[in-house]
Amino acid sequence: MATLITLATLWIVFIWMYRSEPRRLINAAVLLPAVLLTLSSITEALSSTVPGAGFVLALLLFSLPLMVLIFAGVLIYNGVLMWRREGARLGNLLSLIAGLLVLGLPALAVLLVLSHHWLGLVSAFVLFMGSVFTAMMFAMVLLYAWVYAKFPVYKDPSGIVVLGSRTIDGKVPALLRGRLDKGIEIFRRLPPESSWIVPSGGKGSDEAEPEGVSMARYLQEQGIDRQRILVEDRARDTVENLKYSHQLLREQGREECLWIVTSDYHSLRAALASRQLGYDAASFGGKTAAYYRPSAFLREFIAIARDQWKTFVVLALPFAAVLIFGLVFSLNQSLS
């Protein structure tokens, strides 16, 4: 009964928080335990009511090391694929690095434990706690990004802002085309005389013209009326995309609510940024090539951790408490 009450409380609190403001990362800190406790309750119910379910669940539990190996292999393969297709920039190698860490850190922890030295044991414990915290935070952000994309909460927009990304010789590559096509799809569902679409992006050092200009040309080629396009051509990052686009819409007397369109992996961070800027906004994600997503979302996770560091610090406190207790216990054991 206590479990059911806790479970119901978590879901009620999460739904209330999400409905009141979905652009808060702290919502994810309620969602993750709610989902984990739900899965635990379902597993317990299956084990006690379905014949053979306990054996299947035990088999799945014992296969976890194999699943970890497969997961690491997929990450490494994806990293190599990204390297070949997108170049050897650090952002493209994140899945490769993550895969190597998934393989290497457990091996390092075992070696530290086998050293039978108190410093090795302490280091293994610190490594374990850090890995658990990082894995849980990643799962939390990934789960919440999926929920945010699937269950939107929004009002009618005053304008649609499409966030730019790198162009090639003034042409729109596949990644940016996914954003623009999503923006066009949304724009065409709205009364054309009452909405604007804002292609937003400045000129990078390796680009022939501002991204906003290239994006506007693509929009016109797809049949969007030039009179409904407001070109933003100065922004260098997500925050500037939102600031400058908001300014353009305000000059048109339209600043009630922004609909932000970006790539699916970037949608949550754009939403969080809009809240930090104090804008009434919702974010939507366009399609991204499957091979691009793992490294892209790892990059987004790092950026969200940077931007939302206060939330991460609060969530790290229980892990820090366990870590400190464990270190004190280990030190006492070594001195006795």
Short mmCIF file of the C-alpha atoms (twelve columns), coordinates in Angstrom:
data_MODEL
# 
_entry.id   MODEL 
# 
loop_
_atom_site.group_PDB 
_atom_site.id 
_atom_site.type_symbol 
_atom_site.label_atom_id 
_atom_site.label_alt_id 
_atom_site.label_comp_id 
_atom_site.label_asym_id 
_atom_site.label_seq_id 
_atom_site.Cartn_x 
_atom_site.Cartn_y 
_atom_site.Cartn_z 
_atom_site.pdbx_PDB_model_num 
ATOM 1   C CA . MET A 1   0.000  0.000   0.000   1 
ATOM 2   C CA . ALA A 2   2.809  2.410   0.873   1 
ATOM 3   C CA . THR A 3   4.381  1.783   -2.533  1 
ATOM 4   C CA . LEU A 4   1.119  2.527   -4.340  1 
ATOM 5   C CA . ILE A 5   0.632  5.747   -2.361  1 
ATOM 6   C CA . THR A 6   4.187  6.847   -3.155  1 
ATOM 7   C CA . LEU A 7   3.728  5.958   -6.815  1 
ATOM 8   C CA . ALA A 8   0.423  7.829   -7.098  1 
ATOM 9   C CA . THR A 9   1.921  10.855  -5.329  1 
ATOM 10  C CA . LEU A 10  4.897  10.978  -7.689  1 
ATOM 11  C CA . TRP A 11  2.708  10.842  -10.792 1 
ATOM 12  C CA . ILE A 12  0.249  13.441  -9.472  1 
ATOM 13  C CA . VAL A 13  3.089  15.802  -8.567  1 
ATOM 14  C CA . PHE A 14  4.799  15.301  -11.937 1 
ATOM 15  C CA . ILE A 15  1.623  15.883  -13.978 1 
ATOM 16  C CA . TRP A 16  0.822  19.027  -11.971 1 
ATOM 17  C CA . MET A 17  4.382  20.372  -12.393 1 
ATOM 18  C CA . TYR A 18  4.444  19.513  -16.089 1 
ATOM 19  C CA . ARG A 19  1.089  21.126  -16.801 1 
ATOM 20  C CA . SER A 20  2.055  24.293  -14.935 1 
ATOM 21  C CA . GLU A 21  5.471  24.657  -16.639 1 
ATOM 22  C CA . PRO A 22  7.003  21.904  -18.805 1 
ATOM 23  C CA . ARG A 23  10.228 23.865  -19.372 1 
ATOM 24  C CA . ARG A 24  11.749 23.023  -15.973 1 
ATOM 25  C CA . LEU A 25  14.420 20.364  -15.661 1 
ATOM 26  C CA . ILE A 26  13.433 19.687  -12.061 1 
ATOM 27  C CA . ASN A 27  10.302 18.032  -13.519 1 
ATOM 28  C CA . ALA A 28  12.593 15.313  -14.824 1 
ATOM 29  C CA . ALA A 29  13.829 14.626  -11.295 1 
ATOM 30  C CA . VAL A 30  10.254 13.653  -10.360 1 
ATOM 31  C CA . LEU A 31  9.549  11.758  -13.585 1 
ATOM 32  C CA . LEU A 32  12.542 9.398   -13.366 1 
ATOM 33  C CA . PRO A 33  11.741 7.929   -9.914  1 
ATOM 34  C CA . ALA A 34  8.065  7.732   -10.916 1 
ATOM 35  C CA . VAL A 35  8.972  5.657   -13.982 1 
ATOM 36  C CA . LEU A 36  11.494 3.490   -12.094 1 
ATOM 37  C CA . LEU A 37  9.037  2.786   -9.280  1 
ATOM 38  C CA . THR A 38  6.314  1.990   -11.840 1 
ATOM 39  C CA . LEU A 39  8.591  -0.498  -13.600 1 
ATOM 40  C CA . SER A 40  9.570  -2.025  -10.240 1 
ATOM 41  C CA . SER A 41  5.905  -2.426  -9.267  1 
ATOM 42  C CA . ILE A 42  5.041  -4.004  -12.623 1 
ATOM 43  C CA . THR A 43  8.001  -6.385  -12.315 1 
ATOM 44  C CA . GLU A 44  6.961  -7.403  -8.811  1 
ATOM 45  C CA . ALA A 45  3.361  -7.962  -9.915  1 
ATOM 46  C CA . LEU A 46  4.429  -10.074 -12.899 1 
ATOM 47  C CA . SER A 47  6.781  -12.174 -10.766 1 
ATOM 48  C CA . SER A 48  4.016  -13.054 -8.311  1 
ATOM 49  C CA . THR A 49  1.162  -13.629 -10.777 1 
ATOM 50  C CA . VAL A 50  2.545  -14.880 -14.095 1 
ATOM 51  C CA . PRO A 51  4.112  -18.372 -14.141 1 
ATOM 52  C CA . GLY A 52  7.697  -18.272 -15.370 1 
ATOM 53  C CA . ALA A 53  7.904  -14.465 -15.253 1 
ATOM 54  C CA . GLY A 54  10.386 -14.591 -12.372 1 
ATOM 55  C CA . PHE A 55  12.751 -16.799 -14.385 1 
ATOM 56  C CA . VAL A 56  12.562 -14.489 -17.403 1 
ATOM 57  C CA . LEU A 57  13.245 -11.452 -15.255 1 
ATOM 58  C CA . ALA A 58  16.181 -13.193 -13.574 1 
ATOM 59  C CA . LEU A 59  17.541 -14.094 -17.000 1 
ATOM 60  C CA . LEU A 60  17.290 -10.471 -18.066 1 
ATOM 61  C CA . LEU A 61  19.092 -9.411  -14.898 1 
ATOM 62  C CA . PHE A 62  21.963 -11.828 -15.506 1 
ATOM 63  C CA . SER A 63  22.221 -10.656 -19.125 1 
ATOM 64  C CA . LEU A 64  22.866 -7.043  -18.078 1 
ATOM 65  C CA . PRO A 65  26.660 -7.323  -18.540 1 
ATOM 66  C CA . LEU A 66  26.083 -8.542  -22.103 1 
ATOM 67  C CA . MET A 67  23.661 -5.647  -22.699 1 
ATOM 68  C CA . VAL A 68  26.307 -3.219  -21.466 1 
ATOM 69  C CA . LEU A 69  28.846 -4.708  -23.883 1 
ATOM 70  C CA . ILE A 70  26.374 -4.448  -26.762 1 
ATOM 71  C CA . PHE A 71  25.552 -0.853  -25.776 1 
ATOM 72  C CA . ALA A 72  29.246 0.050   -25.708 1 
ATOM 73  C CA . GLY A 73  29.763 -1.603  -29.083 1 
ATOM 74  C CA . VAL A 74  26.878 0.353   -30.625 1 
ATOM 75  C CA . LEU A 75  28.310 3.617   -29.272 1 
ATOM 76  C CA . ILE A 76  31.775 2.845   -30.627 1 
ATOM 77  C CA . TYR A 77  30.379 1.876   -34.033 1 
ATOM 78  C CA . ASN A 78  28.335 5.080   -34.120 1 
ATOM 79  C CA . GLY A 79  31.394 7.112   -33.158 1 
ATOM 80  C CA . VAL A 80  33.434 5.633   -36.001 1 
ATOM 81  C CA . LEU A 81  30.538 6.289   -38.407 1 
ATOM 82  C CA . MET A 82  30.300 9.910   -37.248 1 
ATOM 83  C CA . TRP A 83  34.073 10.284  -37.673 1 
ATOM 84  C CA . ARG A 84  33.879 9.083   -41.271 1 
ATOM 85  C CA . ARG A 85  30.792 11.058  -42.290 1 
ATOM 86  C CA . GLU A 86  31.093 14.264  -40.267 1 
ATOM 87  C CA . GLY A 87  34.819 14.620  -39.546 1 
ATOM 88  C CA . ALA A 88  37.009 14.211  -36.467 1 
ATOM 89  C CA . ARG A 89  35.694 17.160  -34.452 1 
ATOM 90  C CA . LEU A 90  35.271 16.526  -30.729 1 
ATOM 91  C CA . GLY A 91  31.492 16.901  -30.886 1 
ATOM 92  C CA . ASN A 92  31.314 14.135  -33.494 1 
ATOM 93  C CA . LEU A 93  33.432 11.763  -31.405 1 
ATOM 94  C CA . LEU A 94  31.363 11.857  -28.216 1 
ATOM 95  C CA . SER A 95  29.618 8.529   -28.840 1 
ATOM 96  C CA . LEU A 96  33.000 6.906   -29.526 1 
ATOM 97  C CA . ILE A 97  34.423 8.345   -26.306 1 
ATOM 98  C CA . ALA A 98  31.325 7.282   -24.354 1 
ATOM 99  C CA . GLY A 99  31.550 3.726   -25.701 1 
ATOM 100 C CA . LEU A 100 35.204 3.446   -24.716 1 
ATOM 101 C CA . LEU A 101 34.385 4.753   -21.239 1 
ATOM 102 C CA . VAL A 102 31.531 2.249   -20.841 1 
ATOM 103 C CA . LEU A 103 34.056 -0.513  -21.572 1 
ATOM 104 C CA . GLY A 104 37.044 0.970   -19.769 1 
ATOM 105 C CA . LEU A 105 35.659 2.281   -16.489 1 
ATOM 106 C CA . PRO A 106 34.362 -1.078  -15.145 1 
ATOM 107 C CA . ALA A 107 37.705 -2.692  -16.029 1 
ATOM 108 C CA . LEU A 108 39.546 0.105   -14.232 1 
ATOM 109 C CA . ALA A 109 37.289 -0.275  -11.182 1 
ATOM 110 C CA . VAL A 110 38.010 -4.031  -11.019 1 
ATOM 111 C CA . LEU A 111 41.760 -3.396  -11.193 1 
ATOM 112 C CA . LEU A 112 41.495 -0.835  -8.395  1 
ATOM 113 C CA . VAL A 113 39.564 -3.264  -6.197  1 
ATOM 114 C CA . LEU A 114 42.036 -6.083  -6.909  1 
ATOM 115 C CA . SER A 115 44.871 -3.852  -5.729  1 
ATOM 116 C CA . HIS A 116 43.614 -4.445  -2.147  1 
ATOM 117 C CA . HIS A 117 45.013 -1.042  -1.233  1 
ATOM 118 C CA . TRP A 118 42.743 1.371   0.613   1 
ATOM 119 C CA . LEU A 119 43.467 4.117   -1.893  1 
ATOM 120 C CA . GLY A 120 42.484 1.804   -4.759  1 
ATOM 121 C CA . LEU A 121 39.265 0.830   -2.991  1 
ATOM 122 C CA . VAL A 122 38.418 4.478   -2.313  1 
ATOM 123 C CA . SER A 123 39.142 5.395   -5.934  1 
ATOM 124 C CA . ALA A 124 36.924 2.540   -7.162  1 
ATOM 125 C CA . PHE A 125 34.099 3.736   -4.902  1 
ATOM 126 C CA . VAL A 126 34.425 7.331   -6.125  1 
ATOM 127 C CA . LEU A 127 34.470 6.079   -9.721  1 
ATOM 128 C CA . PHE A 128 31.386 3.947   -9.096  1 
ATOM 129 C CA . MET A 129 29.367 6.755   -7.508  1 
ATOM 130 C CA . GLY A 130 30.370 9.217   -10.228 1 
ATOM 131 C CA . SER A 131 29.373 6.750   -12.936 1 
ATOM 132 C CA . VAL A 132 26.009 6.001   -11.303 1 
ATOM 133 C CA . PHE A 133 25.217 9.700   -10.933 1 
ATOM 134 C CA . THR A 134 26.189 10.475  -14.535 1 
ATOM 135 C CA . ALA A 135 24.193 7.522   -15.875 1 
ATOM 136 C CA . MET A 136 21.109 8.504   -13.879 1 
ATOM 137 C CA . MET A 137 21.323 12.136  -14.963 1 
ATOM 138 C CA . PHE A 138 21.686 11.095  -18.596 1 
ATOM 139 C CA . ALA A 139 18.703 8.727   -18.321 1 
ATOM 140 C CA . MET A 140 16.715 11.493  -16.629 1 
ATOM 141 C CA . VAL A 141 17.410 14.057  -19.374 1 
ATOM 142 C CA . LEU A 142 16.866 11.541  -22.188 1 
ATOM 143 C CA . LEU A 143 13.540 10.402  -20.732 1 
ATOM 144 C CA . TYR A 144 12.348 13.955  -20.167 1 
ATOM 145 C CA . ALA A 145 13.365 15.041  -23.666 1 
ATOM 146 C CA . TRP A 146 11.196 12.229  -25.040 1 
ATOM 147 C CA . VAL A 147 8.233  13.180  -22.827 1 
ATOM 148 C CA . TYR A 148 8.565  16.870  -23.720 1 
ATOM 149 C CA . ALA A 149 8.487  16.011  -27.432 1 
ATOM 150 C CA . LYS A 150 5.518  13.623  -27.150 1 
ATOM 151 C CA . PHE A 151 3.261  15.616  -24.805 1 
ATOM 152 C CA . PRO A 152 3.436  19.295  -25.781 1 
ATOM 153 C CA . VAL A 153 1.825  22.026  -23.709 1 
ATOM 154 C CA . TYR A 154 1.487  25.237  -25.686 1 
ATOM 155 C CA . LYS A 155 -0.624 28.193  -26.778 1 
ATOM 156 C CA . ASP A 156 -1.133 29.641  -30.251 1 
ATOM 157 C CA . PRO A 157 2.064  31.331  -31.459 1 
ATOM 158 C CA . SER A 158 2.825  34.892  -32.465 1 
ATOM 159 C CA . GLY A 159 5.673  33.569  -34.571 1 
ATOM 160 C CA . ILE A 160 7.644  30.461  -35.480 1 
ATOM 161 C CA . VAL A 161 11.397 30.699  -34.956 1 
ATOM 162 C CA . VAL A 162 13.508 28.147  -36.852 1 
ATOM 163 C CA . LEU A 163 16.967 27.847  -35.316 1 
ATOM 164 C CA . GLY A 164 19.825 27.743  -37.787 1 
ATOM 165 C CA . SER A 165 22.751 25.388  -38.141 1 
ATOM 166 C CA . ARG A 166 25.729 25.206  -40.484 1 
ATOM 167 C CA . THR A 167 25.077 25.778  -44.189 1 
ATOM 168 C CA . ILE A 168 27.327 24.705  -47.082 1 
ATOM 169 C CA . ASP A 169 27.971 27.281  -49.818 1 
ATOM 170 C CA . GLY A 170 24.622 28.914  -49.074 1 
ATOM 171 C CA . LYS A 171 22.814 25.579  -49.425 1 
ATOM 172 C CA . VAL A 172 20.696 23.926  -46.733 1 
ATOM 173 C CA . PRO A 173 22.089 20.499  -45.726 1 
ATOM 174 C CA . ALA A 174 19.963 17.634  -44.414 1 
ATOM 175 C CA . LEU A 175 20.196 18.585  -40.722 1 
ATOM 176 C CA . LEU A 176 18.967 22.129  -41.289 1 
ATOM 177 C CA . ARG A 177 16.438 21.002  -43.881 1 
ATOM 178 C CA . GLY A 178 14.816 18.825  -41.207 1 
ATOM 179 C CA . ARG A 179 14.307 21.907  -39.047 1 
ATOM 180 C CA . LEU A 180 12.961 24.017  -41.901 1 
ATOM 181 C CA . ASP A 181 10.584 21.318  -43.125 1 
ATOM 182 C CA . LYS A 182 9.186  20.985  -39.597 1 
ATOM 183 C CA . GLY A 183 8.772  24.764  -39.441 1 
ATOM 184 C CA . ILE A 184 6.959  24.786  -42.793 1 
ATOM 185 C CA . GLU A 185 4.666  21.962  -41.643 1 
ATOM 186 C CA . ILE A 186 3.710  23.900  -38.507 1 
ATOM 187 C CA . PHE A 187 3.389  27.243  -40.335 1 
ATOM 188 C CA . ARG A 188 0.970  25.795  -42.866 1 
ATOM 189 C CA . ARG A 189 -1.347 24.639  -40.075 1 
ATOM 190 C CA . LEU A 190 -1.763 28.251  -38.910 1 
ATOM 191 C CA . PRO A 191 -3.705 31.147  -40.481 1 
ATOM 192 C CA . PRO A 192 -1.039 32.612  -42.833 1 
ATOM 193 C CA . GLU A 193 -2.124 36.211  -42.291 1 
ATOM 194 C CA . SER A 194 -1.668 35.987  -38.502 1 
ATOM 195 C CA . SER A 195 1.747  34.381  -38.139 1 
ATOM 196 C CA . TRP A 196 5.399  34.938  -39.032 1 
ATOM 197 C CA . ILE A 197 8.222  32.504  -39.608 1 
ATOM 198 C CA . VAL A 198 11.694 33.596  -38.534 1 
ATOM 199 C CA . PRO A 199 14.734 31.781  -39.990 1 
ATOM 200 C CA . SER A 200 17.459 32.568  -37.467 1 
ATOM 201 C CA . GLY A 201 21.231 32.299  -37.771 1 
ATOM 202 C CA . GLY A 202 24.289 34.443  -38.361 1 
ATOM 203 C CA . LYS A 203 27.292 33.881  -40.593 1 
ATOM 204 C CA . GLY A 204 29.931 31.410  -39.429 1 
ATOM 205 C CA . SER A 205 33.582 31.704  -40.390 1 
ATOM 206 C CA . ASP A 206 33.206 28.887  -42.933 1 
ATOM 207 C CA . GLU A 207 29.862 30.001  -44.387 1 
ATOM 208 C CA . ALA A 208 29.219 31.993  -47.561 1 
ATOM 209 C CA . GLU A 209 26.334 34.007  -46.079 1 
ATOM 210 C CA . PRO A 210 24.288 34.221  -42.873 1 
ATOM 211 C CA . GLU A 211 22.328 31.059  -42.148 1 
ATOM 212 C CA . GLY A 212 19.115 33.077  -41.863 1 
ATOM 213 C CA . VAL A 213 19.486 34.270  -45.458 1 
ATOM 214 C CA . SER A 214 20.044 30.744  -46.808 1 
ATOM 215 C CA . MET A 215 17.120 29.473  -44.749 1 
ATOM 216 C CA . ALA A 216 14.807 32.231  -46.015 1 
ATOM 217 C CA . ARG A 217 15.660 31.337  -49.602 1 
ATOM 218 C CA . TYR A 218 14.777 27.689  -48.929 1 
ATOM 219 C CA . LEU A 219 11.472 28.729  -47.333 1 
ATOM 220 C CA . GLN A 220 10.545 30.763  -50.421 1 
ATOM 221 C CA . GLU A 221 11.502 27.866  -52.687 1 
ATOM 222 C CA . GLN A 222 9.011  25.754  -50.726 1 
ATOM 223 C CA . GLY A 223 6.237  28.259  -51.337 1 
ATOM 224 C CA . ILE A 224 6.283  30.384  -48.174 1 
ATOM 225 C CA . ASP A 225 5.213  33.989  -48.850 1 
ATOM 226 C CA . ARG A 226 8.209  36.350  -48.560 1 
ATOM 227 C CA . GLN A 227 5.979  38.837  -46.728 1 
ATOM 228 C CA . ARG A 228 5.572  36.366  -43.846 1 
ATOM 229 C CA . ILE A 229 9.327  35.749  -43.427 1 
ATOM 230 C CA . LEU A 230 11.423 37.778  -40.972 1 
ATOM 231 C CA . VAL A 231 15.123 37.072  -41.504 1 
ATOM 232 C CA . GLU A 232 17.343 37.061  -38.401 1 
ATOM 233 C CA . ASP A 233 20.985 37.059  -39.537 1 
ATOM 234 C CA . ARG A 234 23.119 37.906  -36.474 1 
ATOM 235 C CA . ALA A 235 22.767 35.055  -33.969 1 
ATOM 236 C CA . ARG A 236 25.770 32.933  -33.047 1 
ATOM 237 C CA . ASP A 237 24.149 30.530  -30.565 1 
ATOM 238 C CA . THR A 238 20.773 29.375  -29.257 1 
ATOM 239 C CA . VAL A 239 20.359 32.223  -26.778 1 
ATOM 240 C CA . GLU A 240 21.047 34.851  -29.451 1 
ATOM 241 C CA . ASN A 241 18.701 33.030  -31.848 1 
ATOM 242 C CA . LEU A 242 15.909 33.504  -29.351 1 
ATOM 243 C CA . LYS A 243 16.802 37.057  -28.302 1 
ATOM 244 C CA . TYR A 244 17.146 38.496  -31.791 1 
ATOM 245 C CA . SER A 245 14.129 36.626  -33.156 1 
ATOM 246 C CA . HIS A 246 12.012 37.790  -30.230 1 
ATOM 247 C CA . GLN A 247 13.121 41.348  -30.968 1 
ATOM 248 C CA . LEU A 248 12.061 41.047  -34.624 1 
ATOM 249 C CA . LEU A 249 8.632  39.760  -33.657 1 
ATOM 250 C CA . ARG A 250 8.235  42.463  -31.022 1 
ATOM 251 C CA . GLU A 251 8.870  45.075  -33.716 1 
ATOM 252 C CA . GLN A 252 5.911  43.573  -35.578 1 
ATOM 253 C CA . GLY A 253 3.784  43.819  -32.452 1 
ATOM 254 C CA . ARG A 254 3.849  40.016  -31.975 1 
ATOM 255 C CA . GLU A 255 5.591  38.697  -28.872 1 
ATOM 256 C CA . GLU A 256 2.914  36.718  -27.026 1 
ATOM 257 C CA . CYS A 257 4.230  33.191  -27.584 1 
ATOM 258 C CA . LEU A 258 7.089  31.775  -29.626 1 
ATOM 259 C CA . TRP A 259 7.085  28.393  -31.236 1 
ATOM 260 C CA . ILE A 260 10.708 27.315  -31.558 1 
ATOM 261 C CA . VAL A 261 11.639 24.760  -34.203 1 
ATOM 262 C CA . THR A 262 14.974 22.972  -34.086 1 
ATOM 263 C CA . SER A 263 16.330 19.419  -34.383 1 
ATOM 264 C CA . ASP A 264 14.675 16.777  -32.190 1 
ATOM 265 C CA . TYR A 265 17.791 16.272  -30.045 1 
ATOM 266 C CA . HIS A 266 18.040 20.042  -29.406 1 
ATOM 267 C CA . SER A 267 14.371 20.731  -28.636 1 
ATOM 268 C CA . LEU A 268 14.550 20.380  -24.852 1 
ATOM 269 C CA . ARG A 269 17.584 22.645  -24.452 1 
ATOM 270 C CA . ALA A 270 15.954 25.308  -26.632 1 
ATOM 271 C CA . ALA A 271 12.841 25.146  -24.431 1 
ATOM 272 C CA . LEU A 272 14.898 25.445  -21.242 1 
ATOM 273 C CA . ALA A 273 16.779 28.417  -22.703 1 
ATOM 274 C CA . SER A 274 13.538 30.198  -23.625 1 
ATOM 275 C CA . ARG A 275 12.340 29.908  -20.035 1 
ATOM 276 C CA . GLN A 276 15.626 31.282  -18.691 1 
ATOM 277 C CA . LEU A 277 15.163 34.290  -20.996 1 
ATOM 278 C CA . GLY A 278 11.654 34.816  -19.647 1 
ATOM 279 C CA . TYR A 279 9.848  34.116  -22.938 1 
ATOM 280 C CA . ASP A 280 6.525  32.360  -23.288 1 
ATOM 281 C CA . ALA A 281 7.506  29.617  -25.708 1 
ATOM 282 C CA . ALA A 282 7.250  25.998  -26.791 1 
ATOM 283 C CA . SER A 283 9.812  23.964  -28.704 1 
ATOM 284 C CA . PHE A 284 9.388  21.433  -31.502 1 
ATOM 285 C CA . GLY A 285 11.911 19.062  -33.047 1 
ATOM 286 C CA . GLY A 286 12.461 18.243  -36.697 1 
ATOM 287 C CA . LYS A 287 13.730 14.874  -37.875 1 
ATOM 288 C CA . THR A 288 17.422 14.055  -37.604 1 
ATOM 289 C CA . ALA A 289 19.334 11.217  -39.255 1 
ATOM 290 C CA . ALA A 290 19.489 8.258   -36.859 1 
ATOM 291 C CA . TYR A 291 23.287 7.961   -37.018 1 
ATOM 292 C CA . TYR A 292 23.644 11.599  -35.940 1 
ATOM 293 C CA . ARG A 293 21.516 11.401  -32.791 1 
ATOM 294 C CA . PRO A 294 23.771 9.596   -30.257 1 
ATOM 295 C CA . SER A 295 26.670 12.060  -30.467 1 
ATOM 296 C CA . ALA A 296 24.270 14.983  -30.843 1 
ATOM 297 C CA . PHE A 297 22.316 14.082  -27.723 1 
ATOM 298 C CA . LEU A 298 25.492 13.479  -25.724 1 
ATOM 299 C CA . ARG A 299 26.556 16.974  -26.767 1 
ATOM 300 C CA . GLU A 300 23.164 18.324  -25.682 1 
ATOM 301 C CA . PHE A 301 23.415 16.550  -22.336 1 
ATOM 302 C CA . ILE A 302 26.739 18.238  -21.639 1 
ATOM 303 C CA . ALA A 303 25.300 21.619  -22.665 1 
ATOM 304 C CA . ILE A 304 22.206 21.138  -20.473 1 
ATOM 305 C CA . ALA A 305 24.414 20.170  -17.513 1 
ATOM 306 C CA . ARG A 306 26.389 23.379  -18.088 1 
ATOM 307 C CA . ASP A 307 23.318 25.587  -18.435 1 
ATOM 308 C CA . GLN A 308 21.363 23.930  -15.611 1 
ATOM 309 C CA . TRP A 309 24.296 23.353  -13.255 1 
ATOM 310 C CA . LYS A 310 22.386 24.503  -10.166 1 
ATOM 311 C CA . THR A 311 19.784 21.775  -10.698 1 
ATOM 312 C CA . PHE A 312 22.522 19.197  -11.206 1 
ATOM 313 C CA . VAL A 313 24.255 20.309  -7.993  1 
ATOM 314 C CA . VAL A 314 21.018 19.875  -6.017  1 
ATOM 315 C CA . LEU A 315 20.455 16.421  -7.528  1 
ATOM 316 C CA . ALA A 316 24.073 15.473  -6.744  1 
ATOM 317 C CA . LEU A 317 23.673 16.136  -2.995  1 
ATOM 318 C CA . PRO A 318 22.323 12.640  -2.098  1 
ATOM 319 C CA . PHE A 319 25.145 11.030  -4.095  1 
ATOM 320 C CA . ALA A 320 27.659 13.325  -2.412  1 
ATOM 321 C CA . ALA A 321 26.300 12.348  1.017   1 
ATOM 322 C CA . VAL A 322 26.669 8.633   0.246   1 
ATOM 323 C CA . LEU A 323 30.133 9.269   -1.177  1 
ATOM 324 C CA . ILE A 324 31.291 11.170  1.910   1 
ATOM 325 C CA . PHE A 325 29.867 8.507   4.227   1 
ATOM 326 C CA . GLY A 326 31.615 5.795   2.238   1 
ATOM 327 C CA . LEU A 327 34.930 7.639   2.262   1 
ATOM 328 C CA . VAL A 328 34.753 8.239   6.019   1 
ATOM 329 C CA . PHE A 329 33.879 4.588   6.582   1 
ATOM 330 C CA . SER A 330 36.767 3.433   4.374   1 
ATOM 331 C CA . LEU A 331 39.199 5.751   6.144   1 
ATOM 332 C CA . ASN A 332 38.122 4.475   9.562   1 
ATOM 333 C CA . GLN A 333 38.529 0.888   8.377   1 
ATOM 334 C CA . SER A 334 42.025 1.574   7.066   1 
ATOM 335 C CA . LEU A 335 43.103 3.210   10.329  1 
ATOM 336 C CA . SER A 336 41.682 0.512   12.592  1 
# 
